[in-house]
Amino acid sequence: MASAIETTKAALVHKAEAFAAEIEKTPGEELGKRAVAKFYEHVPPADVAQKKPRDLCGAALSLLHFAERRRAGQKKVRVFNPDPLEDGWSSPHTIVEVVNDDMPFLVDSVSAAINSSDRVVHLVVHPILYVSRDARGRLEALSEVADHGLRESWMQIEITPESDSSELARLAERLSDVLADVRAAVEDWGKMRALVAELSRELSLSPLPLPAAEIAEARDFLRWLDDDNFTFLGYREYRFDAGIEEKGSAFGILRDRSHSVFGGLRDFSSLPHEVREFLGRRELLLLAKSNRRATVHRNAPMDAIGLRVFAGNGEVVGLRLFLGLFTSLAYSKSPRAIPLLRHKLCHILERSGFSPESHDGKALFHILDGFPRDELFQASEAELYPIVIGILNLQERQRTALFIRRDPLERFVSALVYVPRERYDTALRMRFAALLEEAFAGRLSTFYTHLDESVFARIQFLVETTRGKVPEVDAEALEKRLAQAARGWPDRFEEAACAALGEEEARARLSALKPFPIAYQARTEPGEAVADLAPIGKVARGSPLEVTLRERGEALGLRIYRAGEPVALSDMLPILENLALRVVAEEPFRIDSESGPAVWVHELSLAPEPAAARLSEDLSQRFAEALAAVWTGKVENDGFNRLVLGAGLSARQIVVLRLYGKFLRQTRALHSQAYMEGTLARHPAIARALWRLFEVRFDPQRGEGAANAENEEVRAIESALEAVESLDEDRILRAYLQLI
């Protein structure tokens, strides 16, 4: 029984067929109706249900009319935005239409090309049709029977909207090139397989200056490739004795002589020594990556498999090269069952000295079984051995490790990075990539992430490099930089706490707290968090409020700590304003503990008054004490408190000046208290001198010389008063001086 959405699809397609019958008059009426039916036959109901019948009809007829004329072997591509007035239908997406002889890899290749152009494929409609055409390629009929026509692939693809006509033209040209590559690879696929079989037979007959075992393994490898383990895309022959020249047969995508496999290598004698040495090795097989990504089947760097050609004197004089992609089957098989790899693995195990049945032997095989397959193919035993032993030595150790392999042709560097799995995320991968690009003066080509039951995440980075300009890199130093980048905030916090408090004390304090919130970590450097531990501990043990004031760039940062409940900002703002501070922003964080109450940490960004003194540790402490005293009601909340930051006075010292001010208000009826507060705040040096005068005059341990000190303070105040411009302010300050 059809579901509701399937019923909806059927009804919409039926209406679209009716529209087609109206639009496509006889003799095209039946052809139009059939095109609509075939077009949506295999489209998911959900993709049809969201469209209007007229748009469904218009899309199908658009592809039908585009396919109306086509000769066998011709590829047709267009990229456009349907116009409701001109085309009779619309789409929220740009439309790609392709008509081609049916062959493998078409949908995969076209979709990969669209995706690689930074566009998204939203829908692919891909009917396979048998068509009848006249001698001029004009469409006459659509048939469901293979004997009644040519099998054609019709595609209509909805992609990311694009309005730039030049971009539409470039994409169409790109897709046309891709279709040409697909045709070349498919047409020559049989020839390339036949050539592989021929080369395999030649290896059994032709004498070569190589060990028999190596020749036999190469022969088995060629047969393995032909057993659905390799998608052959191209073939070309090279000669080195007259420079790197392309000679003889070329098949598939390498028919095009402009297609470079070796990144523009042309003159063998001018190549770097390491590259000449690689190409001229007395080894039969060469396995490497092409410098080009595949345009056929999937967008990935192509694999190059070459057989070296030897002269009678044993010198390498050429290369017979296949280009393509290992299939998914090749990646799923155990490397111990693959020719070439099976010998590498056995030799590595023998060199390690481990028994295959031992714990380390089994662990080594496990590492090799899960090792990046391309690396196993391309790396030599000498390159693989230190890498896999290094990975084995990691065991369960929670650290970051780096293993580097350089491409012999200097086109890329492969970097394997192992990092504790819980630390891995996208941001960390991007930091790693940036460090590797910088180290090797290259550009990230691609990456592969591998996660399994291990405690590690493994990321393989392929960094494209410039031949002759690859820097020499200190691998140990680079590994340390990666390790530092991998150190999360909790790690750096714990390290800072141990350095400041000692390991035992730090672990005791941290174990009492649950992990700090991510938002807190983002706003707080590890060193600042260590400084927060003391006030957090105090409020958790009963202190009503704790405060820290720190410089943060050009402004000040204030943190307020309270257990149990957050501080109401409306209650705190008047206090802060009377302390000469203005709140710019506030963000609260809840710090949970394992057993005690939660502690709220309020981060307040502040803008100080221009007259504020330079913040010191002593001044910060005085401010914290003053704020806590006002909050708990021990000190009045008024404008005299501006003298904490302005004059560097403590809350207790300000109490003295406040009392004198109140006395003056009662006895001399001067200005308002607010005006008196402002006067002292505007003359912080005089306010500070008035306190010193009080301290000298009423010191209970007043000794000899106190009278002289008192007179000096008075003279200093009188001298400062000469600079006071306001008569009212001068009167207030002189009244303080007389009263004290």
Secondary structure, DSSP 8 states (H G I E B T S, - for coil): ---HHHHHHHHHHHHHHHHHHHHS-TTSHHHHHHHHHHHTTTS-HHHHHTS-HHHHHHHHHHHHHHTSB--TT--EEEEE---HHHHS---SSEEEEEEEE--TTHHHHHHHHHHHTT--EEEEE--EEEEEE-TT-BEEEEESSGGGSEEEEEEEEEES----HHHHHHHHHHHHHHHHHHHHHHHHHHHHHHHHHHHHHHHHHS--SS-HHHHHHHHHHHHHHTTTTEEEEEEEEEESTTSSEEEEEEEEGGGSTT--SSSS---GGGS-HHHHHHHT-S-SEEEEEEEEE-SSSSSSEEEEEEEEEE-TTS-EEEEEEEEEEE-HHHHHS-GGGSTTHHHHHHHHHHHHT--TTSHHHHHHHHHHHTS-HHHHHHS-HHHHHHHHHHHHHHTT----EEEEEE-TTSSEEEEEEEEEGGG--HHHHHHHHHHHHHHHT-EEEEEEEEE-SSSEEEEEEEEE--TT------HHHHHHHHHHHH--HHHHHHHHHHHHH-HHHHHHHHHTB----HHHHHH--HHHHHHHHHHHHHHHTT-S-EEEEEEETTEEEEEEEEESS---HHHHHHHHHHTTEEEEEEEEEEE-BSSS--EEEEEEEEEE-TT-----HHHHHHHHHHHHHHHTTSS--SGGGGHHHHH---HHHHHHHHHHHHHHHHHH--S-HHHHHHHHHH-HHHHHHHHHHHHHHT-TT--TTHHHHHHHHHHHHHHHHTT---HHHHHHHHHHHHH-
